[in-house]
Amino acid sequence: MLDILPPATAPADTTTDLSHLAFCAMVALALERQSGGASTPYAETLFLIRWLLEHRRKHGAATKLRWHLEYLWNSCSGNIAKQSDLFRLTYATETLKQLGWDNAVMNSPEWCDSVLPEAGVVNRLLY
């Protein structure tokens, strides 16, 4: 399967492309919910599958959908140590959130003054 993959692109380009694809899919799903559709997890999945198919039909080979899906699969099932710094940070953050950790973004004055945001849990990731 690896012999059919296109040449690798820079991690920043890949992250931007995947981010854009995910953003478009989430916007489409939000609009579908607003119109009364996709009200169950099954309906969401069905909508997203159909959306991806329609996106592919509309934009043709330029969508590189297979490449994006293969990249996502390799990213999620491969060796984490071989992924980009951004991927590993995101993976660690998501793992901590799943374990019940709270996270918050702090601005410079908060860091300097050691002002911690209020949270109901003890474990926190601050950035």
C-alpha positions as CSV (number, residue, x, y, z in Angstrom):
1,M,0.0,0.0,0.0
2,L,2.9,2.4,0.7
3,D,4.0,2.2,-2.9
4,I,0.8,4.0,-4.1
5,L,1.1,6.9,-1.7
6,P,2.0,10.3,-3.2
7,P,5.2,12.0,-2.2
8,A,5.2,13.4,1.3
9,T,4.5,17.0,1.7
10,A,5.7,19.3,4.5
11,P,4.0,18.6,7.8
12,A,2.7,22.2,7.9
13,D,1.0,21.8,4.5
14,T,-0.5,18.4,5.5
15,T,-1.8,19.9,8.8
16,T,-3.3,22.8,6.9
17,D,-5.0,20.6,4.3
18,L,-6.4,18.2,7.0
19,S,-7.5,21.1,9.2
20,H,-9.3,22.6,6.2
21,L,-11.0,19.3,5.3
22,A,-12.1,18.8,8.9
23,F,-13.3,22.4,9.3
24,C,-15.4,22.1,6.1
25,A,-16.9,18.8,7.3
26,M,-17.8,20.2,10.7
27,V,-19.4,23.3,9.2
28,A,-21.4,21.2,6.8
29,L,-22.6,19.0,9.8
30,A,-23.5,22.1,11.8
31,L,-25.6,23.5,9.0
32,E,-27.3,20.1,8.6
33,R,-28.1,20.1,12.3
34,Q,-29.5,23.6,12.1
35,S,-31.9,22.5,9.3
36,G,-33.1,19.6,11.5
37,G,-31.0,16.8,10.1
38,A,-28.3,14.6,11.6
39,S,-30.0,14.4,15.0
40,T,-28.5,11.0,16.0
41,P,-24.9,9.7,15.9
42,Y,-25.9,7.3,13.1
43,A,-27.5,10.2,11.1
44,E,-24.3,12.2,11.6
45,T,-22.1,9.4,10.3
46,L,-24.4,8.9,7.3
47,F,-24.4,12.6,6.6
48,L,-20.6,12.9,6.8
49,I,-20.1,9.9,4.5
50,R,-22.5,11.4,1.9
51,W,-20.9,14.9,2.3
52,L,-17.5,13.4,1.6
53,L,-18.8,11.6,-1.5
54,E,-20.5,14.8,-2.7
55,H,-17.3,16.8,-2.0
56,R,-15.3,14.3,-4.1
57,R,-17.8,14.4,-7.0
58,K,-17.8,18.2,-7.0
59,H,-14.1,18.8,-6.8
60,G,-12.8,15.7,-8.5
61,A,-9.3,14.4,-8.0
62,A,-8.2,17.8,-6.6
63,T,-9.7,16.8,-3.2
64,K,-7.1,14.0,-2.8
65,L,-9.6,12.4,-0.5
66,R,-7.9,9.0,-0.5
67,W,-4.6,10.6,0.3
68,H,-6.2,12.5,3.2
69,L,-7.9,9.4,4.6
70,E,-4.7,7.3,4.3
71,Y,-2.7,10.0,6.0
72,L,-5.2,10.1,8.9
73,W,-5.2,6.3,9.2
74,N,-1.4,6.2,9.2
75,S,-1.2,9.1,11.7
76,C,-3.6,7.4,14.1
77,S,-2.4,3.8,13.7
78,G,1.4,4.4,13.3
79,N,4.2,5.1,15.6
80,I,3.4,8.3,17.6
81,A,7.1,9.1,17.9
82,K,7.4,9.4,14.1
83,Q,4.6,12.0,13.9
84,S,5.1,15.8,13.7
85,D,5.4,17.8,16.9
86,L,2.0,19.4,16.4
87,F,0.4,15.9,16.0
88,R,2.1,14.6,19.1
89,L,1.0,17.7,21.1
90,T,-2.5,17.4,19.9
91,Y,-2.5,13.6,20.7
92,A,-1.2,14.2,24.2
93,T,-3.7,17.0,24.9
94,E,-6.7,14.9,23.6
95,T,-5.5,11.9,25.7
96,L,-5.4,14.0,28.8
97,K,-8.8,15.5,28.1
98,Q,-10.2,11.9,27.7
99,L,-8.7,11.1,31.1
100,G,-10.6,14.0,32.7
101,W,-7.9,16.6,32.7
102,D,-9.0,20.3,32.4
103,N,-7.1,22.6,30.0
104,A,-6.9,26.3,29.6
105,V,-5.1,28.9,27.6
106,M,-3.5,31.6,29.7
107,N,-2.3,35.0,28.4
108,S,1.1,36.6,29.3
109,P,-0.1,38.7,32.3
110,E,-1.8,35.6,33.8
111,W,1.5,33.6,33.5
112,C,3.5,36.5,35.0
113,D,1.1,36.9,37.9
114,S,0.6,33.1,38.4
115,V,-3.1,33.6,38.2
116,L,-4.6,30.1,37.7
117,P,-8.0,29.8,36.0
118,E,-10.7,28.3,38.1
119,A,-11.4,24.7,37.5
120,G,-13.3,21.9,39.3
121,V,-10.6,19.3,38.8
122,V,-7.1,18.9,40.2
123,N,-5.3,17.8,37.0
124,R,-4.8,20.7,34.6
125,L,-2.9,21.4,31.5
126,L,-2.2,25.1,31.1
127,Y,-0.8,26.7,27.9
